[in-house]
Amino acid sequence: QLLLQESGPGLVKPSESLSLICSVSGVSLNSATYYWGWIRQPPGKGLEWIGTMYYSGSTYYNSSLKSRVSISLDTSKNQFSLRLTSVTAADTAVYYCASQGDSYYLFDYWGQGTLVTVSS
Amino acid sequence: QSALTQPASVSGSPGQSITISCTGTSSDVGNYNLVSWYKHCPGKAPKLLIYDVSKRPSGVFDHFSGSKSGNTASLTISGLQADDEADYYCCSYAGSDALVFGGGTKLTVL
């Protein structure tokens, strides 16, 4: 059973960068040929795909966020991370990390999510 | 990519069947058999119910089923139970490596 847990600051100032880590247990990021993704949910709104990274290092981003987002893997810590730059209040959301297994087109295991508020 | 369209809310009584629709376009839902559905209880991790329009992951009961017609995908829950009360989201591949979610549907079990 895969377990994922998001961590990071709950409050970020406008124009700064948001950085979150997803710690993974139950599979080694070193050996699993999986996709790993980030999704967010602004308050009162639906889910929004942020981006996905393949174990090989290939990345795929939502075109609306592409200029500000990056996802990376740290196989030594069995973690992957999200960085979103130049944040505004519109980036306030619950951020989820998820496994996409060996299929890009689904999210089979999710973390419980972490709320990030952008405010001065 | 625009969000897929789902009804904001649906309701049903225990034992009944309900269907949640997910309407996209010929660029996403209509063009690919790559629709997935998720159950989300507030404060918990979302759970995958259906993938590739109608396939169920192991451990998901046949209580949940998926289908697609044209640009609209549907999730049907048969024999509604109290613990089916949750938010439900669809997701589709939209081409060019893009994934798009629906706005979510709140299911109330009366």
Interface residues (C-beta under 8 A of the other chain):
Chain A: L4 I39 K45 G46 L47 E48 W49 T52 Y60 N62 S63 Y96 A98 S103 Y104 Y105 L106 F107 D108 Y109 W110 G111 Q112 G113
Chain B: Q1 A3 Q6 L34 S36 Y38 G43 K44 A45 P46 K47 L48 Y51 D52 P57 Y89 C91 Y93 D97 A98 L99 V100 F101 G102 G103 G104
